[in-house]
Amino acid sequence: MANKFHIRKGDTVLLLAGNSRGKKGRILEVLRGKDKAIVEGINMVTKHLKPSAAHPNGGIEKREAPVHISNLKVINPSTGEPTRIGRKPNSEGKLERYSKKTGEFIKNA
């Protein structure tokens, strides 16, 4: 059974560890099998491209590498501060994410 993550695509997160510690970015993709996420503008690596039909000259490009989700903390959209995430039922009984700092529900991106 797959683990539930505290982050989702579109969330703004704070990086807690690594060379880019303290930077904020938006989640572009969550890699569920590897427990990692790709964050916009964070953990940039240089990728060498071999010449192909799409890139006739090849080249070197910068792109985001995955970051382990344990090193990410969700930014509460209403306050702009990092917070831990919990899950509790809303008024209809459906589980929703909420900020443990303020207690308010976090809308899905």
C-alpha positions in Angstrom: 0.0 0.0 0.0 1.4 3.4 -0.9 2.2 6.0 1.7 0.3 9.2 2.1 2.4 12.3 1.7 2.1 15.6 3.4 2.9 17.4 0.1 1.0 17.6 -3.2 1.7 18.9 -6.7 1.3 22.7 -6.7 2.1 23.2 -3.0 4.7 25.8 -2.0 7.3 24.3 0.2 10.4 25.3 2.2 13.6 23.2 1.8 14.9 22.2 5.2 18.3 20.5 4.3 20.9 20.5 1.6 22.8 23.2 -0.4 19.5 25.1 -1.1 18.4 25.1 2.5 15.9 27.9 3.3 14.7 28.4 -0.3 11.1 28.2 -1.2 9.6 26.7 -4.4 6.5 25.1 -5.9 6.1 21.3 -6.3 6.2 20.3 -10.0 5.9 16.6 -9.5 5.8 14.0 -6.7 7.7 10.7 -7.3 5.7 8.3 -5.1 7.8 5.2 -5.6 11.0 7.0 -4.5 9.5 9.2 -1.8 10.9 12.3 -3.6 9.6 15.4 -5.2 10.8 17.8 -7.9 10.7 21.4 -6.7 10.8 24.4 -9.1 14.2 26.1 -9.0 15.7 23.9 -6.2 18.5 21.3 -6.4 19.5 22.3 -9.9 21.9 19.9 -11.7 23.7 20.1 -15.0 22.5 17.6 -17.6 24.5 16.8 -20.8 22.3 16.0 -23.8 23.4 13.7 -26.6 22.6 14.9 -30.1 19.2 13.6 -31.3 16.4 14.5 -33.6 14.9 16.8 -31.0 18.3 18.4 -30.1 20.4 18.2 -33.2 23.4 19.9 -31.5 23.1 18.2 -28.1 24.1 20.6 -25.3 24.1 21.2 -21.6 21.0 22.2 -19.7 20.2 22.9 -16.0 17.2 21.1 -14.6 15.7 20.3 -11.2 16.7 17.0 -9.5 14.4 15.2 -7.0 14.5 16.1 -3.3 13.4 13.6 -0.5 10.1 14.7 0.9 11.4 14.5 4.5 13.4 17.6 3.6 10.3 19.6 2.6 7.9 21.6 4.7 4.6 23.0 3.4 4.1 26.7 3.5 0.6 27.7 4.8 -1.0 29.7 1.9 -2.9 32.1 4.3 0.0 33.0 6.6 3.0 32.4 4.5 4.8 30.4 7.3 6.0 26.8 7.2 3.8 24.4 9.1 3.3 20.7 9.8 0.4 19.0 8.1 -2.3 16.8 9.6 -5.5 15.2 8.3 -8.9 15.4 9.8 -12.5 15.1 8.5 -14.2 18.2 7.3 -17.9 19.0 7.7 -18.9 16.4 5.0 -16.7 13.7 6.7 -14.0 13.7 4.0 -10.4 13.8 5.2 -8.7 17.1 4.4 -5.2 18.4 5.1 -4.9 21.1 7.8 -2.2 23.3 9.3 -1.1 22.1 12.7 0.1 25.6 13.5 -3.2 27.4 12.9 -5.7 24.6 12.7 -7.3 25.8 9.4 -7.8 23.6 6.4 -5.4 23.9 3.5 -7.0 24.0 0.1 -5.7 21.7 -2.6 -3.8 23.3 -5.4 
